[in-house]
Amino acid sequence: VVTSLVDASATAERVLSLGKLSRVEKRGAMEKCMVVLEDMVKAGIEPDGVTLTTVINAGKQEGSPTAVSKAYRVFQRIKPSSRSPRMYTAMISALGQGGFPEEAVRVLEEAER
């Protein structure tokens, strides 16, 4: 019984530690993505759809209005003809989560066209 309690306690501590780590990693994720994106552009490398979707998802994961706004600015610079359904989905979700419902509706309406 004592061994089981010790194991359960150790497992709980690991779960709490992983939770704290994931929250720390989420904070600042958008800023890191923006630095990489800017470095790519400066080096003459055009970001592809996967890269841009990753940046949008970073804003969504971070969840702050600032991060979501940055993701939205990135999204707006992408030609509509180059936007994938996955990009639209990520952006709509990020905007809704970040507290920008009007923008989310606009993006949804654009996606439906």
All heavy atoms as an XYZ file, in Angstrom:
846
protein
N       0.826     -1.183      0.000
C       0.000      0.000      0.000
C       0.876      1.255      0.000
O       0.628      2.184     -0.753
C      -0.971      0.004      1.198
C      -1.720      1.307      1.297
C      -1.930     -1.149      1.111
N       1.924      1.252      0.835
C       2.814      2.414      0.902
C       3.495      2.632     -0.445
O       3.583      3.761     -0.932
C       3.862      2.227      2.034
C       4.909      3.319      1.961
C       3.183      2.215      3.379
N       3.942      1.547     -1.079
C       4.592      1.649     -2.386
C       3.633      2.247     -3.416
O       4.020      3.101     -4.216
C       5.077      0.263     -2.860
O       5.946     -0.261     -1.864
C       5.805      0.361     -4.175
N       2.386      1.821     -3.397
C       1.385      2.351     -4.332
C       1.163      3.844     -4.117
O       1.032      4.599     -5.076
C       0.061      1.616     -4.175
O       0.215      0.262     -4.527
N       1.120      4.257     -2.861
C       0.939      5.677     -2.565
C       2.134      6.503     -3.036
O       1.969      7.588     -3.594
C       0.706      5.894     -1.079
C      -0.649      5.431     -0.545
C      -0.684      5.577      0.973
C      -1.764      6.233     -1.176
N       3.330      5.986     -2.818
C       4.540      6.683     -3.268
C       4.547      6.787     -4.784
O       4.828      7.847     -5.348
C       5.810      5.980     -2.741
C       7.054      6.545     -3.402
C       5.889      6.098     -1.234
N       4.202      5.680     -5.479
C       4.149      5.695     -6.941
C       3.109      6.691     -7.439
O       3.341      7.442     -8.382
C       3.820      4.299     -7.495
C       4.986      3.333     -7.341
O       6.122      3.807     -7.113
O       4.754      2.119     -7.467
N       1.946      6.707     -6.819
C       0.872      7.628     -7.218
C       1.296      9.070     -6.994
O       1.051      9.946     -7.835
C      -0.404      7.322     -6.450
N       1.969      9.319     -5.889
C       2.431     10.666     -5.590
C       3.481     11.124     -6.606
O       3.443     12.247     -7.094
C       3.011     10.720     -4.184
O       3.511     12.005     -3.909
N       4.416     10.242     -6.938
C       5.456     10.564     -7.918
C       4.834     10.828     -9.285
O       5.225     11.761     -9.994
C       6.475      9.433     -7.998
N       3.846     10.026     -9.662
C       3.168     10.212    -10.947
C       2.433     11.556    -10.966
O       2.491     12.288    -11.947
C       2.182      9.053    -11.207
O       2.916      7.833    -11.214
C       1.466      9.228    -12.530
N       1.760     11.874     -9.878
C       1.043     13.150     -9.793
C       2.012     14.323     -9.930
O       1.720     15.298    -10.610
C       0.276     13.232     -8.478
N       3.169     14.204     -9.287
C       4.179     15.264     -9.386
C       4.660     15.421    -10.827
O       4.842     16.529    -11.313
C       5.372     14.971     -8.465
C       5.105     15.286     -7.016
C       4.772     16.756     -6.805
O       5.465     17.638     -7.336
O       3.775     17.020     -6.096
N       4.873     14.303    -11.525
C       5.305     14.372    -12.924
C       4.238     15.034    -13.786
O       4.540     15.849    -14.648
C       5.609     12.975    -13.462
C       6.973     12.505    -13.064
C       7.331     11.214    -13.772
N       7.796     10.321    -12.733
C       7.351      9.119    -12.480
N       6.432      8.582    -13.237
N       7.827      8.414    -11.501
N       2.984     14.686    -13.557
C       1.885     15.277    -14.322
C       1.826     16.786    -14.066
O       1.695     17.576    -15.008
C       0.537     14.592    -13.972
C      -0.632     15.365    -14.553
C       0.531     13.163    -14.470
N       1.944     17.200    -12.811
C       1.942     18.624    -12.501
C       3.121     19.345    -13.145
O       2.976     20.434    -13.697
C       1.976     18.843    -10.979
C       0.683     18.521    -10.230
C       0.919     18.597     -8.725
C      -0.422     19.480    -10.650
N       4.282     18.712    -13.108
C       5.473     19.318    -13.718
C       5.302     19.474    -15.215
O       5.654     20.509    -15.790
C       6.711     18.465    -13.430
O       6.974     18.462    -12.055
N       4.760     18.456    -15.874
C       4.535     18.537    -17.313
C       3.515     19.626    -17.646
O       3.661     20.346    -18.625
C       4.064     17.194    -17.868
C       5.123     16.107    -17.951
C       4.495     14.781    -18.343
C       6.209     16.495    -18.935
N       2.491     19.741    -16.806
C       1.494     20.789    -17.013
C       2.107     22.177    -16.916
O       1.843     23.042    -17.739
N       2.946     22.374    -15.907
C       3.616     23.667    -15.745
C       4.534     23.942    -16.928
O       4.588     25.045    -17.451
C       4.427     23.687    -14.447
C       3.576     23.750    -13.201
C       4.443     23.670    -11.959
C       3.586     23.552    -10.720
N       4.379     23.288     -9.523
N       5.257     22.927    -17.367
C       6.178     23.075    -18.489
C       5.425     23.447    -19.756
O       5.839     24.335    -20.501
C       6.968     21.782    -18.701
C       7.990     21.780    -19.838
C       9.047     22.850    -19.596
C       8.633     20.416    -19.958
N       4.302     22.794    -20.013
C       3.560     23.098    -21.233
C       3.024     24.523    -21.201
O       2.996     25.201    -22.216
C       2.430     22.098    -21.454
O       1.372     22.317    -20.580
N       2.619     25.012    -20.030
C       2.157     26.396    -19.940
C       3.301     27.363    -20.188
O       3.126     28.371    -20.852
C       1.517     26.662    -18.580
C       0.098     26.130    -18.465
C      -0.598     26.662    -17.230
N       0.041     26.285    -15.990
C      -0.113     25.110    -15.377
N      -0.902     24.204    -15.905
N       0.500     24.855    -14.259
N       4.462     27.055    -19.675
C       5.624     27.912    -19.886
C       5.977     27.935    -21.366
O       6.252     28.978    -21.937
C       6.828     27.424    -19.049
C       8.106     28.119    -19.476
C       6.565     27.660    -17.580
N       5.931     26.785    -22.014
C       6.275     26.721    -23.427
C       5.268     27.486    -24.275
O       5.624     28.046    -25.297
C       6.369     25.271    -23.888
C       7.583     24.567    -23.346
C       7.635     23.103    -23.720
O       6.736     22.626    -24.426
O       8.598     22.447    -23.308
N       4.004     27.497    -23.872
C       2.987     28.202    -24.647
C       3.227     29.706    -24.587
O       3.072     30.397    -25.581
C       1.583     27.885    -24.129
C       1.101     26.525    -24.539
C      -0.282     26.269    -24.003
C      -0.703     24.852    -24.286
N      -2.003     24.556    -23.707
N       3.601     30.201    -23.412
C       3.879     31.632    -23.299
C       5.135     31.935    -24.092
O       6.163     31.310    -23.914
C       4.066     32.035    -21.843
C       2.749     32.286    -21.155
C       2.926     32.740    -19.744
N       2.954     31.520    -18.929
C       3.727     31.325    -17.892
N       4.541     32.246    -17.482
N       3.686     30.207    -17.226
N       5.042     32.871    -24.970
C       6.201     33.245    -25.764
C       6.346     32.452    -27.050
O       7.227     32.748    -27.856
N       5.488     31.463    -27.263
C       5.598     30.645    -28.479
C       5.384     31.488    -29.726
O       6.084     31.335    -30.723
C       4.601     29.491    -28.438
N       4.428     32.395    -29.668
C       4.131     33.234    -30.828
C       5.309     34.123    -31.159
O       5.668     34.282    -32.322
C       2.871     34.065    -30.556
C       2.411     34.842    -31.756
S       1.990     33.720    -33.095
C       1.696     34.883    -34.389
N       5.914     34.689    -30.137
C       7.071     35.562    -30.370
C       8.214     34.787    -31.022
O       8.852     35.277    -31.954
C       7.522     36.192    -29.053
C       8.337     37.433    -29.227
C       7.622     38.518    -30.029
O       6.440     38.791    -29.797
O       8.271     39.090    -30.922
N       8.449     33.569    -30.549
C       9.499     32.732    -31.149
C       9.180     32.425    -32.599
O      10.054     32.483    -33.463
C       9.660     31.440    -30.352
C      10.260     31.639    -28.984
C      10.291     30.344    -28.203
C      10.722     30.599    -26.770
N      10.604     29.410    -25.936
N       7.929     32.108    -32.877
C       7.518     31.831    -34.259
C       7.696     33.052    -35.145
O       8.129     32.941    -36.293
C       6.075     31.363    -34.314
S       5.856     29.652    -33.828
N       7.363     34.226    -34.618
C       7.497     35.447    -35.411
C       8.961     35.735    -35.735
O       9.278     36.168    -36.840
C       6.868     36.641    -34.669
C       5.359     36.559    -34.544
S       4.488     36.430    -36.118
C       4.809     38.035    -36.821
N       9.856     35.470    -34.798
C      11.291     35.676    -35.047
C      11.758     34.745    -36.162
O      12.447     35.173    -37.089
C      12.115     35.457    -33.752
C      13.600     35.378    -34.047
C      11.824     36.560    -32.752
N      11.368     33.483    -36.089
C      11.757     32.520    -37.126
C      11.174     32.928    -38.477
O      11.859     32.901    -39.504
C      11.312     31.090    -36.745
C      11.517     30.127    -37.900
C      12.076     30.608    -35.513
N       9.922     33.339    -38.483
C       9.269     33.762    -39.717
C       9.995     34.966    -40.329
O      10.274     34.986    -41.537
C       7.807     34.099    -39.436
C       6.920     34.415    -40.625
C       6.796     33.203    -41.543
C       5.533     34.835    -40.148
N      10.315     35.942    -39.511
C      11.039     37.116    -40.000
C      12.424     36.745    -40.519
O      12.865     37.263    -41.548
C      11.140     38.167    -38.895
C       9.815     38.829    -38.585
C       9.838     39.661    -37.309
O      10.928     39.898    -36.745
O       8.742     40.052    -36.858
N      13.119     35.835    -39.823
C      14.437     35.378    -40.280
C      14.341     34.677    -41.630
O      15.198     34.858    -42.494
C      15.076     34.436    -39.254
C      15.539     35.156    -37.997
O      15.585     36.417    -38.007
O      15.850     34.470    -37.009
N      13.283     33.891    -41.809
C      13.083     33.204    -43.090
C      12.916     34.212    -44.217
O      13.556     34.099    -45.266
C      11.839     32.306    -43.033
C      11.994     31.063    -42.212
S      10.448     30.122    -42.118
C      10.291     29.525    -43.794
N      12.058     35.201    -43.981
C      11.788     36.210    -45.007
C      13.058     36.999    -45.325
O      13.374     37.229    -46.496
C      10.629     37.139    -44.563
C      10.467     38.304    -45.509
C       9.335     36.344    -44.458
N      13.818     37.378    -44.293
C      15.077     38.105    -44.500
C      16.070     37.284    -45.306
O      16.851     37.831    -46.087
C      15.702     38.488    -43.152
C      15.008     39.625    -42.458
C      15.657     39.911    -41.109
C      14.838     40.886    -40.306
N      15.343     41.034    -38.936
N      16.046     35.963    -45.122
C      16.971     35.077    -45.838
C      16.477     34.753    -47.249
O      17.131     34.013    -47.979
C      17.165     33.786    -45.046
N      15.321     35.312    -47.608
C      14.797     35.073    -48.944
C      14.035     33.772    -49.082
O      13.788     33.303    -50.193
N      13.659     33.178    -47.961
C      12.904     31.929    -47.971
C      11.431     32.271    -47.794
O      11.044     32.889    -46.805
C      13.356     30.993    -46.832
C      14.840     30.681    -46.966
C      12.511     29.727    -46.804
C      15.436     30.020    -45.742
N      10.625     31.880    -48.772
C       9.192     32.154    -48.672
C       8.540     31.070    -47.831
O       8.630     29.882    -48.155
C       8.553     32.197    -50.051
C       7.106     32.618    -49.976
C       6.535     32.922    -51.344
O       7.302     33.195    -52.270
O       5.313     32.865    -51.453
N       7.880     31.453    -46.733
C       7.235     30.458    -45.878
C       6.108     29.747    -46.638
O       5.349     30.387    -47.357
C       6.671     31.260    -44.714
C       7.182     32.642    -44.870
C       7.708     32.800    -46.243
N       6.039     28.456    -46.473
C       4.974     27.697    -47.126
C       3.740     27.644    -46.232
O       3.723     28.188    -45.129
C       5.438     26.290    -47.504
C       5.818     25.435    -46.298
O       5.636     25.884    -45.142
O       6.291     24.307    -46.513
N       2.707     26.989    -46.721
C       1.452     26.907    -45.985
C       1.580     26.244    -44.634
O       0.933     26.651    -43.664
N       2.422     25.227    -44.559
C       2.609     24.527    -43.278
C       3.249     25.476    -42.256
O       2.818     25.543    -41.103
C       3.478     23.257    -43.459
C       3.823     22.629    -42.129
C       2.772     22.255    -44.364
N       4.237     26.233    -42.692
C       4.907     27.180    -41.797
C       3.926     28.236    -41.303
O       3.857     28.536    -40.110
C       6.082     27.866    -42.517
O       6.975     26.857    -42.983
C       6.817     28.828    -41.605
N       3.151     28.774    -42.228
C       2.197     29.828    -41.854
C       1.101     29.289    -40.944
O       0.696     29.957    -39.992
C       1.613     30.456    -43.116
C       2.655     31.201    -43.969
C       2.075     31.546    -45.326
C       3.181     32.429    -43.259
N       0.644     28.080    -41.207
C      -0.364     27.472    -40.339
C       0.212     27.238    -38.946
O      -0.485     27.419    -37.939
C      -0.882     26.154    -40.949
O      -1.411     26.431    -42.246
C      -1.961     25.526    -40.091
N       1.472     26.869    -38.873
C       2.137     26.674    -37.586
C       2.186     27.976    -36.798
O       1.947     27.991    -35.582
C       3.552     26.112    -37.787
O       3.459     24.864    -38.481
C       4.280     25.916    -36.464
N       2.467     29.077    -37.478
C       2.500     30.382    -36.813
C       1.110     30.728    -36.273
O       0.957     31.180    -35.129
C       3.009     31.482    -37.776
C       2.855     32.865    -37.158
C       4.463     31.220    -38.150
N       0.086     30.489    -37.082
C      -1.284     30.760    -36.644
C      -1.630     29.893    -35.438
O      -2.200     30.356    -34.451
C      -2.272     30.538    -37.801
C      -2.042     31.588    -38.893
C      -3.719     30.578    -37.300
C      -2.715     31.281    -40.216
N      -1.251     28.614    -35.494
C      -1.512     27.712    -34.370
C      -0.762     28.135    -33.112
O      -1.261     27.948    -32.001
C      -1.178     26.267    -34.738
C      -2.314     25.597    -35.450
O      -3.474     25.775    -35.108
N      -1.993     24.820    -36.472
N       0.427     28.693    -33.269
C       1.174     29.176    -32.099
C       0.400     30.298    -31.413
O       0.311     30.341    -30.186
C       2.561     29.654    -32.502
N      -0.175     31.190    -32.209
C      -1.003     32.255    -31.635
C      -2.209     31.690    -30.913
O      -2.569     32.131    -29.825
N      -2.809     30.667    -31.514
C      -3.967     30.014    -30.896
C      -3.561     29.321    -29.595
O      -4.237     29.436    -28.579
C      -4.562     28.994    -31.856
C      -5.732     28.226    -31.281
C      -6.245     27.232    -32.321
C      -7.369     26.403    -31.772
N      -6.923     25.304    -30.948
N      -2.455     28.609    -29.617
C      -2.007     27.888    -28.425
C      -1.661     28.838    -27.291
O      -1.971     28.570    -26.139
C      -0.792     27.010    -28.746
C      -1.101     25.826    -29.608
C      -2.054     24.853    -28.940
O      -2.029     24.664    -27.740
N      -2.920     24.251    -29.734
N      -1.009     29.946    -27.653
C      -0.669     30.908    -26.604
C      -1.954     31.526    -26.037
O      -2.074     31.735    -24.835
C       0.263     31.985    -27.158
C       0.866     32.832    -26.082
C       2.014     33.677    -26.581
O       2.841     33.200    -27.382
O       2.083     34.832    -26.148
N      -2.895     31.819    -26.919
C      -4.224     32.230    -26.493
C      -4.409     33.673    -26.079
O      -5.535     34.113    -25.906
N      -3.342     34.426    -25.929
C      -3.500     35.817    -25.508
C      -4.014     36.653    -26.685
O      -3.736     36.340    -27.837
C      -2.168     36.389    -25.018
O      -1.285     36.586    -26.111
N      -4.763     37.715    -26.389
C      -5.217     38.574    -27.483
C      -4.063     39.108    -28.333
O      -4.188     39.223    -29.547
C      -5.952     39.711    -26.759
C      -6.428     39.085    -25.489
C      -5.335     38.119    -25.105
N      -2.939     39.406    -27.714
C      -1.779     39.901    -28.459
C      -1.266     38.848    -29.436
O      -0.997     39.143    -30.600
C      -0.648     40.302    -27.480
O      -1.142     41.310    -26.603
C       0.572     40.811    -28.218
N      -1.131     37.619    -28.963
C      -0.638     36.539    -29.826
C      -1.613     36.267    -30.964
O      -1.200     36.075    -32.112
C      -0.403     35.271    -29.002
N      -2.899     36.270    -30.666
C      -3.908     36.023    -31.699
C      -3.906     37.161    -32.711
O      -4.030     36.939    -33.918
C      -5.300     35.809    -31.065
C      -6.380     35.743    -32.128
C      -5.301     34.533    -30.224
N      -3.742     38.394    -32.251
C      -3.668     39.545    -33.169
C      -2.484     39.410    -34.117
O      -2.600     39.700    -35.308
C      -3.545     40.854    -32.388
O      -4.729     41.110    -31.687
N      -1.348     38.977    -33.596
C      -0.169     38.771    -34.448
C      -0.439     37.679    -35.472
O      -0.079     37.812    -36.641
C       1.052     38.412    -33.600
C       1.613     39.570    -32.827
C       2.810     39.158    -31.996
C       3.323     40.334    -31.179
N       4.470     39.957    -30.346
N      -1.077     36.616    -35.035
C      -1.412     35.527    -35.961
C      -2.355     36.028    -37.045
O      -2.206     35.686    -38.219
C      -2.037     34.363    -35.196
N      -3.308     36.863    -36.663
C      -4.266     37.401    -37.624
C      -3.575     38.299    -38.641
O      -3.890     38.269    -39.836
C      -5.369     38.152    -36.879
C      -6.538     38.555    -37.740
C      -7.123     37.669    -38.646
C      -7.099     39.821    -37.638
C      -8.218     38.039    -39.414
C      -8.190     40.194    -38.399
C      -8.739     39.305    -39.290
O      -9.821     39.670    -40.048
N      -2.605     39.090    -38.193
C      -1.853     39.933    -39.131
C      -1.078     39.072    -40.123
O      -1.004     39.401    -41.306
C      -0.936     40.886    -38.371
C      -1.700     42.049    -37.740
C      -0.791     43.171    -37.277
N       0.138     42.774    -36.218
C      -0.154     42.774    -34.920
N      -1.347     43.125    -34.512
N       0.750     42.430    -34.035
N      -0.511     37.971    -39.649
C       0.176     37.047    -40.562
C      -0.827     36.483    -41.569
O      -0.578     36.462    -42.771
C       0.871     35.898    -39.781
C       1.326     34.787    -40.711
C       2.048     36.441    -38.969
N      -1.975     36.058    -41.068
C      -3.019     35.479    -41.921
C      -3.457     36.477    -42.992
O      -3.627     36.110    -44.155
C      -4.212     35.072    -41.054
C      -5.362     34.478    -41.819
C      -5.335     33.149    -42.214
C      -6.473     35.248    -42.131
C      -6.397     32.596    -42.920
C      -7.537     34.703    -42.834
C      -7.491     33.370    -43.231
N      -3.623     37.729    -42.615
C      -4.077     38.746    -43.557
C      -3.071     39.005    -44.672
O      -3.454     39.441    -45.754
C      -4.392     40.054    -42.815
C      -5.642     39.946    -41.959
C      -5.870     41.189    -41.130
O      -4.952     41.723    -40.506
N      -7.114     41.656    -41.110
N      -1.799     38.736    -44.428
C      -0.778     38.945    -45.465
C      -0.735     37.802    -46.477
O      -0.078     37.920    -47.507
C       0.596     39.114    -44.813
C       0.711     40.407    -44.024
C       2.141     40.741    -43.655
N       2.865     39.641    -43.044
C       3.496     39.694    -41.884
N       3.475     40.790    -41.178
N       4.142     38.666    -41.415
N      -1.426     36.717    -46.171
C      -1.446     35.567    -47.083
C      -2.534     35.805    -48.126
O      -3.673     36.108    -47.787
C      -1.736     34.261    -46.310
C      -0.715     34.057    -45.198
C      -1.757     33.067    -47.252
C      -1.125     33.008    -44.177
N      -2.163     35.645    -49.404
C      -3.168     35.804    -50.463
C      -4.286     34.796    -50.235
O      -4.018     33.628    -49.955
C      -2.543     35.550    -51.831
C      -1.575     36.618    -52.272
C      -1.058     36.334    -53.660
C      -0.081     35.176    -53.574
N       0.607     34.864    -54.798
N      -5.535     35.233    -50.350
C      -6.655     34.303    -50.145
C      -6.547     33.028    -50.993
O      -6.896     31.952    -50.521
C      -7.884     35.134    -50.526
C      -7.489     36.532    -50.179
C      -6.020     36.607    -50.553
N      -6.030     33.144    -52.180
C      -5.895     31.962    -53.042
C      -4.852     30.972    -52.509
O      -4.842     29.811    -52.902
C      -5.531     32.371    -54.465
O      -4.289     33.059    -54.474
N      -3.981     31.434    -51.610
C      -2.947     30.566    -51.036
C      -3.326     29.993    -49.675
O      -2.569     29.235    -49.086
C      -1.636     31.346    -50.883
O      -1.173     31.778    -52.139
N      -4.489     30.375    -49.176
C      -4.919     29.907    -47.858
C      -5.565     28.530    -47.975
O      -6.457     28.331    -48.782
C      -5.910     30.884    -47.243
C      -5.311     32.239    -46.955
C      -6.362     33.190    -46.449
N      -5.800     34.517    -46.274
C      -6.533     35.606    -46.158
N      -7.857     35.530    -46.178
N      -5.958     36.777    -46.016
N      -5.111     27.624    -47.135
C      -5.665     26.270    -47.122
C      -6.844     26.194    -46.156
O      -6.978     27.041    -45.265
C      -4.589     25.272    -46.689
O      -4.282     25.450    -45.317
N      -7.673     25.170    -46.300
C      -8.751     24.982    -45.321
C      -8.223     24.877    -43.890
O      -8.829     25.377    -42.955
C      -9.413     23.680    -45.774
C      -9.146     23.620    -47.237
C      -7.767     24.221    -47.402
N      -7.061     24.258    -43.734
C      -6.466     24.129    -42.400
C      -6.102     25.494    -41.830
O      -6.264     25.741    -40.637
C      -5.234     23.229    -42.475
C      -4.636     22.970    -41.110
C      -3.655     21.864    -41.144
N      -4.441     20.638    -41.200
C      -3.951     19.433    -41.360
N      -2.675     19.268    -41.495
N      -4.718     18.380    -41.396
N      -5.604     26.401    -42.677
C      -5.283     27.755    -42.214
C      -6.539     28.474    -41.750
O      -6.536     29.126    -40.709
C      -4.664     28.572    -43.355
C      -3.193     28.529    -43.438
S      -2.666     29.707    -44.694
C      -1.502     28.694    -45.555
N      -7.597     28.359    -42.566
C      -8.852     28.992    -42.185
C      -9.356     28.439    -40.851
O      -9.765     29.192    -39.969
C      -9.919     28.781    -43.269
C      -9.834     29.772    -44.399
C      -9.345     29.396    -45.646
C     -10.265     31.088    -44.231
C      -9.279     30.306    -46.687
C     -10.201     31.997    -45.266
C      -9.700     31.606    -46.493
O      -9.642     32.514    -47.523
N      -9.308     27.137    -40.702
C      -9.779     26.506    -39.466
C      -8.980     27.002    -38.265
O      -9.551     27.360    -37.231
C      -9.677     24.974    -39.572
O     -10.457     24.547    -40.687
C     -10.146     24.289    -38.311
N      -7.658     27.021    -38.400
C      -6.793     27.474    -37.302
C      -7.071     28.936    -36.961
O      -7.157     29.304    -35.784
C      -5.328     27.279    -37.667
N      -7.241     29.763    -37.994
C      -7.445     31.187    -37.749
C      -8.802     31.451    -37.115
O      -8.910     32.239    -36.167
C      -7.306     31.965    -39.068
C      -7.185     33.463    -38.878
S      -5.619     33.950    -38.102
C      -6.106     34.284    -36.425
N      -9.840     30.795    -37.602
C     -11.174     30.978    -37.019
C     -11.174     30.551    -35.555
O     -11.704     31.243    -34.688
C     -12.226     30.198    -37.839
C     -12.378     30.840    -39.220
C     -13.566     30.149    -37.103
C     -13.094     29.958    -40.228
N     -10.551     29.422    -35.283
C     -10.480     28.923    -33.913
C      -9.692     29.877    -33.013
O     -10.097     30.174    -31.887
C      -9.841     27.535    -33.917
O      -9.732     27.031    -32.622
N      -8.551     30.363    -33.520
C      -7.727     31.290    -32.732
C      -8.490     32.574    -32.428
O      -8.470     33.063    -31.293
C      -6.430     31.607    -33.481
N      -9.163     33.108    -33.440
C      -9.908     34.350    -33.226
C     -11.034     34.167    -32.217
O     -11.242     35.014    -31.353
C     -10.456     34.864    -34.562
C      -9.406     35.430    -35.516
C      -9.992     35.591    -36.915
C      -8.844     36.738    -35.002
N     -11.741     33.071    -32.324
C     -12.807     32.800    -31.367
C     -12.277     32.648    -29.960
O     -12.817     33.215    -29.002
N     -11.200     31.906    -29.832
C     -10.591     31.671    -28.520
C      -9.978     32.938    -27.946
O      -9.993     33.157    -26.738
C      -9.515     30.592    -28.665
C      -8.804     30.229    -27.389
C      -7.793     29.117    -27.640
O      -8.039     28.199    -28.413
N      -6.663     29.213    -26.994
N      -9.443     33.793    -28.829
C      -8.755     35.004    -28.369
C      -9.674     36.173    -28.081
O      -9.215     37.236    -27.678
N     -10.980     35.976    -28.304
C     -11.923     37.040    -28.002
C     -12.209     37.984    -29.154
O     -12.555     39.149    -28.942
N     -12.079     37.488    -30.377
C     -12.341     38.301    -31.567
C     -13.438     37.652    -32.417
O     -13.203     37.211    -33.537
C     -11.061     38.442    -32.403
C      -9.924     39.088    -31.666
C      -8.938     38.317    -31.066
C      -9.825     40.469    -31.570
C      -7.874     38.904    -30.393
C      -8.774     41.061    -30.890
C      -7.792     40.283    -30.296
N     -14.665     37.583    -31.899
C     -15.729     36.867    -32.620
C     -16.108     37.498    -33.958
O     -16.413     36.780    -34.908
C     -16.901     36.879    -31.641
C     -16.634     38.016    -30.724
C     -15.131     38.131    -30.638
N     -16.080     38.829    -34.050
C     -16.442     39.476    -35.313
C     -15.457     39.116    -36.416
O     -15.852     38.821    -37.547
C     -16.508     41.012    -35.151
C     -17.604     41.492    -34.221
C     -17.164     41.499    -32.751
O     -15.962     41.346    -32.463
O     -18.039     41.654    -31.889
N     -14.176     39.126    -36.091
C     -13.151     38.764    -37.064
C     -13.275     37.293    -37.455
O     -13.099     36.930    -38.611
C     -11.750     39.058    -36.518
C     -11.420     40.538    -36.428
C     -11.966     41.216    -35.175
O     -12.690     40.570    -34.372
O     -11.675     42.402    -34.986
N     -13.606     36.450    -36.473
C     -13.783     35.023    -36.750
C     -14.916     34.816    -37.750
O     -14.789     34.017    -38.687
C     -14.054     34.247    -35.458
N     -16.001     35.559    -37.584
C     -17.132     35.448    -38.509
C     -16.724     35.917    -39.899
O     -17.050     35.280    -40.911
C     -18.353     36.240    -37.985
C     -19.442     36.355    -39.048
C     -18.902     35.575    -36.727
N     -15.964     37.013    -39.986
C     -15.493     37.515    -41.285
C     -14.642     36.477    -41.998
O     -14.794     36.246    -43.193
C     -14.703     38.812    -41.110
C     -15.574     40.017    -41.240
C     -14.766     41.297    -41.265
N     -15.145     41.960    -40.017
C     -14.330     42.483    -39.138
N     -13.052     42.500    -39.342
N     -14.779     43.039    -38.039
N     -13.720     35.849    -41.251
C     -12.850     34.835    -41.852
C     -13.685     33.639    -42.296
O     -13.466     33.077    -43.366
C     -11.720     34.417    -40.874
C     -10.936     33.238    -41.405
C     -10.785     35.603    -40.625
N     -14.660     33.246    -41.483
C     -15.543     32.143    -41.845
C     -16.312     32.455    -43.131
O     -16.391     31.627    -44.041
C     -16.522     31.839    -40.707
C     -17.563     30.753    -40.983
C     -16.873     29.420    -41.275
C     -18.521     30.641    -39.823
N     -16.849     33.661    -43.224
C     -17.577     34.057    -44.428
C     -16.666     34.046    -45.649
O     -17.068     33.618    -46.730
C     -18.205     35.440    -44.246
C     -19.371     35.415    -43.267
C     -19.855     36.807    -42.881
O     -19.166     37.823    -43.173
O     -20.944     36.880    -42.257
N     -15.435     34.490    -45.470
C     -14.464     34.467    -46.572
C     -14.155     33.031    -46.990
O     -14.065     32.724    -48.170
C     -13.177     35.176    -46.153
C     -12.120     35.171    -47.228
C     -10.816     35.773    -46.744
O     -10.852     36.890    -46.213
O      -9.780     35.103    -46.889
N     -14.018     32.163    -46.017
C     -13.700     30.758    -46.300
C     -14.815     30.078    -47.080
O     -14.567     29.184    -47.891
C     -13.417     30.003    -45.007
N     -16.056     30.511    -46.832
C     -17.201     29.899    -47.499
C     -17.328     30.326    -48.960
O     -18.025     29.673    -49.722
C     -18.486     30.236    -46.739
C     -18.563     29.551    -45.388
C     -19.774     29.981    -44.592
O     -20.327     31.081    -44.819
O     -20.180     29.183    -43.713
N     -16.659     31.401    -49.345
C     -16.755     31.878    -50.736
C     -16.024     31.006    -51.689
O     -15.214     30.240    -51.546
C     -16.186     33.292    -50.861
C     -17.112     34.293    -50.259
C     -16.623     35.693    -50.511
N     -16.747     36.399    -49.238
C     -15.905     37.281    -48.798
N     -14.855     37.620    -49.496
N     -16.085     37.885    -47.649
